[in-house]
Amino acid sequence: MDPAELRARSQKFALDVGKFCDTLPRNTRTQAIANQLHDSAHSAASNYRAVCRAQTPKLFISKLCIVVEEIDEAQGWLETLIESGKARTDEAKRLHQEGTELVKIFTASKHTWLRNNMPRK
């Protein structure tokens, strides 16, 4: 999967999460979680855009690590919604699965980059 495809996929994940958040119950606790979920998914997408434009190797790997962290955070919020019974939908499970796949892809990219760019002892 090339960078443009990953950028589109991470953006689609963020947009799908946003749509999902709009379907959640309108109470204070659920909306607090929905806001965190929305922010982490969108942060992952925007940070991946920054990865694609990184001007230095340090910035590249730093932003890539943030992408992994933010998607993992989104998965945590999805799990909270599912386990609390606030979101029992197939859409929550689909988003969680997509998050799992994205974490695997970006983590593999991170490990490949580190293996190829870190000095050997």
Secondary structure, DSSP 8 states (H G I E B T S, - for coil): --HHHHHHHHHHHHHHHHHHHTTS--SHHHHHHHHHHHHHHHHHHHHHHHHHT-SSHHHHHHHHHHHHHHHHHHHHHHHHHHHTTS--SHHHHHHHHHHHHHHHHHHHHHHHHHHHHS---
